[in-house]
Amino acid sequence: MRRPSAALAPAEKIAPSTKVGDQAREAEAPVASSALAAGRDVPVDHDRVAEIRKALETGTYPLIPTEIADALIASGLYGKVGK
């Protein structure tokens, strides 16, 4: 049995997303507080952090929502970030 087709409108163009640097910085607070809670014993690759920060500021860092979600779930941070 075939479904009657509804009138279809052409797809609208999607506006590009805003860059991370343009968004409010309030999302950084949970990350900063969790870093403080971890103490000074956590090894940090400062060169890699600077590289990622520069890529985020210039809009060249590949943000892939599914990978971000998978990493949050795997780390146990899902539901805890932003609270």
N, C-alpha and C positions, 0 to 999 in steps of 0.2 A: 504494500500500500504506500502510495506516495503522499508526502505532506504537501499541502498547498504552499507555494512559495510566497513569502511576504515581499513587499517592495523593499529593495535594498538601496540604501544611500551610499554614495562613495565614502570611503574612509577619510576621516579628517587627519590632517598632519598633527603629529604629536610635538609639543614644544620640548626643546632640549631641557634636560634637568639642570638645576642650578649647581654650580661648583661647590665643593665642600667648604671652601674658604668663604663663600658668600653666606653660608648658613650660620645660624646662631651658634655660639661657642658653648652653650649650656650642655650639649651632649658630651663634652670633654670631662665634665666634673666626675662622673662615675669612674672613668678610666683613671683619672688622677688620684682619686681616693683609694681605688683598689691597688694602685701602684704603691701608695704610701702604706697601706695595710700589709703589703707583701714584705716590706722591710728593705734593707740595703743589700741583702744577700742574693737578690735576683740578678743574674748576669744580663747585661743589656748591650747589644751591638749598636753603639752610638752612631757609627757610620751608616748602618742600614736604616736607623731611625731617621737620620738627616736625609737620606736618599728618598725614603717614602714620603717624608714631610714635603720635600721639594716637588715630588711628582704630584702630590695632592694639591699643592698650591698652584701648580701650572696646569692642572687638569689632565695630566697624562697618566695618572695611576689607574689601572683597570679595576673598576669597582664592579664586581660580579655578585649580585644579591644572593644567588643560591650558594655560592662558596662562603659568603659572610654568614649566612644563616646556618650552614652546616658546621662552621667553625664555632659559632656561639653555642649551638646545641652540644657539640662534642666537648667543649670546655666547661660545660655546666653553668655558663653565664646566662643562658636563655631564661628570661623572666626576672633576672636580677639586675640587668643593665637599665639604668634610668630610674631606679627606685631609691 
